């Protein structure tokens, strides 16, 4: 059960349960897989995110891959009892980007993460936001946005702002992550699509209509292959894009 169950998630990738799907349990792992799995209720769909050659093995990722090679390998060894030697691991091709900047500048971010994750688990959003914003302002541009620890902290600040209703600040944090997400998820990936949708919703709520439409379009380019035409998230995106277009026409008419 530990090795073969899948975490069932909703449209926002929030965990809502576990399920055993024997046929899909046969799929092997790759840290840059050619397929992803998405849920519609308790129904599990396997969807390709790249062109797949005849007789090429279908692969999925057993874990969230946005982490250093040694951390991914350790998690796979602990939970699934194998050492990953996929191309992504053997070449450690993203590790340099994840550790960009001088270690002396990003180490305080890394050391603070466990405490901040504890605040998030306790739902202490105010303390979490204060901690994240202080550290992020302290390191400033000395740590590139691509740095893994800065990205994780920016994401936590985004979560805190949303829970506290600080919409402008949330949009600012979210927008900082988008280019970084596109670098770490070169293929369509649900995590990237959900992040784009979150930022697009914030921009739309703040009446940054053109920005929202552009972000929703980017989200659609990810969600369509990862979720399919009939998934509720895909239809929701199409509705939101149409709302933005209608509002832009109304704004243009009112100016005339």
C-alpha positions as CSV (number, residue, x, y, z in Angstrom):
1,X,0.0,0.0,0.0
2,X,2.8,2.4,0.9
3,X,4.5,1.9,-2.5
4,X,1.5,1.7,-4.8
5,X,-1.1,4.1,-3.5
6,X,-1.7,7.4,-5.2
7,X,-2.5,10.6,-3.4
8,X,-5.9,11.8,-4.7
9,X,-6.0,15.6,-5.2
10,X,-8.5,18.2,-6.2
11,X,-8.2,20.7,-9.0
12,X,-5.9,22.9,-6.9
13,X,-3.7,19.9,-6.2
14,X,-4.8,19.8,-2.5
15,X,-4.6,16.3,-1.0
16,X,-8.0,14.8,-0.3
17,X,-7.3,11.1,0.1
18,X,-5.5,8.1,-1.2
19,X,-6.4,5.4,-3.7
20,X,-5.0,2.1,-5.1
21,X,-5.1,1.9,-8.9
22,X,-3.4,-1.4,-9.7
23,X,-2.9,-0.9,-13.5
24,X,-1.2,2.5,-13.1
25,X,0.9,1.2,-10.2
26,X,2.9,-0.6,-12.9
27,X,4.3,2.6,-14.2
28,X,7.9,3.4,-13.4
29,X,9.3,6.7,-12.1
30,X,11.3,9.4,-13.9
31,X,12.1,12.8,-12.4
32,X,11.2,14.3,-15.8
33,X,8.4,12.0,-16.9
34,X,6.6,11.9,-20.2
35,X,3.2,11.5,-18.5
36,X,1.3,13.1,-15.6
37,X,-1.7,11.9,-13.6
38,X,-4.7,14.0,-12.8
39,X,-7.9,13.3,-11.0
40,X,-11.5,14.0,-11.8
41,X,-13.1,13.1,-8.5
42,X,-11.7,9.6,-7.7
43,X,-11.1,8.8,-11.4
44,X,-7.5,8.8,-12.3
45,X,-6.4,9.9,-15.8
46,X,-2.9,9.3,-17.3
47,X,-2.0,12.0,-19.8
48,X,1.1,12.5,-22.0
49,X,3.0,15.8,-21.8
50,X,5.5,15.1,-24.5
51,X,5.5,13.2,-27.8
52,X,6.1,9.6,-27.1
53,X,7.8,7.2,-29.6
54,X,6.5,3.7,-30.4
55,X,7.6,1.3,-27.6
56,X,9.0,4.1,-25.5
57,X,8.2,3.4,-21.8
58,X,5.5,5.5,-20.2
59,X,6.8,7.2,-17.0
60,X,5.4,9.3,-14.2
61,X,6.9,11.0,-11.2
62,X,6.3,9.4,-7.8
63,X,7.2,12.6,-6.0
64,X,7.2,16.4,-6.4
65,X,10.3,16.9,-8.4
66,X,11.1,20.5,-7.5
67,X,13.9,19.6,-5.2
68,X,17.6,18.9,-5.3
69,X,18.8,15.6,-6.8
70,X,20.1,14.2,-3.4
71,X,16.7,15.1,-1.8
72,X,14.7,13.5,-4.5
73,X,16.9,10.4,-4.4
74,X,16.6,10.2,-0.6
75,X,12.9,10.5,-0.7
76,X,12.6,7.8,-3.3
77,X,14.9,5.5,-1.4
78,X,13.0,6.0,1.9
79,X,9.5,5.5,0.4
80,X,10.0,3.3,-2.7
81,X,13.3,1.6,-1.9
82,X,15.2,2.3,-5.1
83,X,17.9,4.8,-6.2
84,X,16.8,6.9,-9.1
85,X,19.3,7.0,-12.0
86,X,17.1,8.9,-14.5
87,X,18.8,11.3,-16.8
88,X,17.6,14.2,-14.6
89,X,19.3,12.7,-11.6
90,X,22.5,11.5,-13.3
91,X,23.2,14.9,-14.9
92,X,21.9,16.9,-11.9
93,X,20.9,19.4,-14.6
94,X,18.9,21.7,-12.3
95,X,20.9,21.6,-9.1
96,X,23.1,24.6,-10.1
97,X,20.1,26.7,-10.9
98,X,18.4,25.7,-7.6
99,X,21.5,26.8,-5.7
100,X,22.1,30.0,-7.6
101,X,23.7,32.8,-5.7
102,X,26.3,32.8,-3.0
103,X,25.7,30.2,-0.3
104,X,26.4,32.7,2.4
105,X,23.4,34.8,1.2
106,X,20.9,32.0,0.7
107,X,21.8,29.8,3.7
108,X,19.7,31.9,6.1
109,X,16.7,31.1,3.9
110,X,17.4,27.4,4.0
111,X,17.9,27.4,7.7
112,X,14.6,29.3,8.3
113,X,12.4,27.1,6.2
114,X,11.7,24.4,8.9
115,X,10.5,27.0,11.3
116,X,8.3,28.7,8.7
117,X,6.9,25.4,7.5
118,X,5.9,24.8,11.2
119,X,4.0,28.1,11.2
120,X,2.3,27.1,8.0
121,X,1.3,23.8,9.5
122,X,-0.1,25.7,12.5
123,X,-2.0,28.1,10.2
124,X,-0.3,31.0,11.8
125,X,-0.5,33.1,8.6
126,X,0.4,36.4,10.1
127,X,3.6,35.1,11.7
128,X,4.4,33.2,8.5
129,X,4.1,36.3,6.4
130,X,6.2,38.4,8.7
131,X,8.9,35.8,8.7
132,X,9.0,35.4,5.0
133,X,8.7,39.0,4.1
134,X,11.5,40.0,6.5
135,X,13.9,37.3,5.1
136,X,13.1,38.0,1.5
137,X,13.6,41.8,2.0
138,X,16.9,41.1,3.8
139,X,18.4,39.1,1.0
140,X,16.8,41.2,-1.8
141,X,18.4,40.7,-5.2
142,X,21.5,39.1,-3.7
143,X,19.7,35.8,-4.0
144,X,18.3,35.2,-7.5
145,X,14.6,34.3,-7.8
146,X,15.6,30.9,-9.3
147,X,17.1,29.9,-6.0
148,X,15.1,27.0,-4.6
149,X,14.9,28.3,-1.1
150,X,13.9,31.8,-2.2
151,X,11.2,30.3,-4.4
152,X,9.9,28.1,-1.6
153,X,9.8,31.1,0.7
154,X,8.1,33.3,-1.9
155,X,5.4,30.6,-2.3
156,X,4.8,30.5,1.4
157,X,4.5,34.3,1.5
158,X,1.9,34.0,-1.4
159,X,-0.1,31.4,0.6
160,X,0.0,33.6,3.7
161,X,-1.2,36.7,1.8
162,X,-4.1,34.8,0.2
163,X,-5.3,33.5,3.6
164,X,-4.9,37.0,5.1
165,X,-6.7,38.7,2.1
166,X,-3.7,40.8,1.1
167,X,-4.5,40.5,-2.6
168,X,-2.1,43.1,-4.0
169,X,0.8,41.7,-2.1
170,X,-0.2,38.1,-3.0
171,X,-0.2,39.0,-6.7
172,X,3.3,40.6,-6.4
173,X,4.7,37.4,-4.8
174,X,2.9,35.2,-7.3
175,X,4.1,37.1,-10.3
176,X,7.7,36.7,-9.1
177,X,7.4,32.9,-9.3
178,X,6.0,32.5,-12.8
179,X,9.2,32.8,-14.8
180,X,10.9,30.5,-12.3
181,X,8.2,27.9,-12.6
182,X,8.5,27.9,-16.4
183,X,12.2,27.1,-16.0
184,X,11.7,24.2,-13.6
185,X,8.8,22.8,-15.5
186,X,9.8,22.9,-19.2
187,X,7.1,20.4,-20.1
188,X,3.4,20.9,-19.3
189,X,2.9,20.1,-15.6
190,X,-0.1,20.5,-13.3
191,X,1.8,22.4,-10.7
192,X,2.9,25.0,-13.2
193,X,-0.7,25.3,-14.5
194,X,-2.2,25.7,-11.0
195,X,0.3,28.4,-10.1
196,X,-0.6,30.3,-13.3
197,X,-4.3,30.0,-12.5
198,X,-3.7,31.3,-8.9
199,X,-1.9,34.4,-10.2
200,X,-4.4,35.0,-12.9
201,X,-7.3,34.9,-10.4
202,X,-5.5,37.5,-8.3
203,X,-4.9,39.7,-11.3
204,X,-8.5,39.4,-12.4
205,X,-9.8,40.2,-8.9
206,X,-7.6,43.3,-8.8
207,X,-8.9,44.3,-12.2
208,X,-5.6,44.0,-13.9
209,X,-7.6,42.5,-16.8
210,X,-5.0,42.4,-19.6
211,X,-2.4,40.8,-17.3
212,X,-5.0,38.3,-16.1
213,X,-6.0,37.4,-19.7
214,X,-2.3,36.8,-20.6
215,X,-1.7,34.7,-17.5
216,X,-4.9,32.7,-18.1
217,X,-3.8,32.0,-21.7
218,X,-0.4,30.7,-20.4
219,X,-2.3,28.5,-17.9
220,X,-4.5,27.2,-20.7
221,X,-1.4,26.1,-22.7
222,X,-0.4,24.0,-19.7
223,X,-3.8,22.8,-18.4
224,X,-5.2,21.7,-21.8
225,X,-2.6,18.9,-22.3
226,X,-2.3,18.0,-18.6
227,X,-6.0,17.9,-17.8
228,X,-7.7,17.5,-21.2
229,X,-10.6,19.4,-22.8
230,X,-13.3,18.2,-20.5
231,X,-11.7,18.7,-17.1
232,X,-13.5,21.2,-14.9
233,X,-10.3,23.3,-14.6
234,X,-10.0,23.6,-18.4
235,X,-13.6,24.7,-18.8
236,X,-13.1,27.1,-15.9
237,X,-10.1,28.6,-17.6
238,X,-12.0,29.1,-20.8
239,X,-14.8,30.9,-18.9
240,X,-12.4,33.1,-17.2
241,X,-10.6,34.1,-20.4
242,X,-14.0,34.9,-22.0
243,X,-14.9,37.1,-18.9
244,X,-11.6,39.0,-19.3
245,X,-12.3,39.6,-23.0
246,X,-15.8,40.8,-22.3
247,X,-14.6,43.2,-19.6
248,X,-11.9,44.6,-21.9
249,X,-14.5,45.3,-24.5
250,X,-16.7,47.0,-21.9
251,X,-13.8,49.1,-20.7
252,X,-13.0,50.1,-24.3
253,X,-16.6,51.1,-24.9
254,X,-16.9,53.2,-21.8
255,X,-13.7,55.1,-22.7
256,X,-15.2,56.0,-26.1
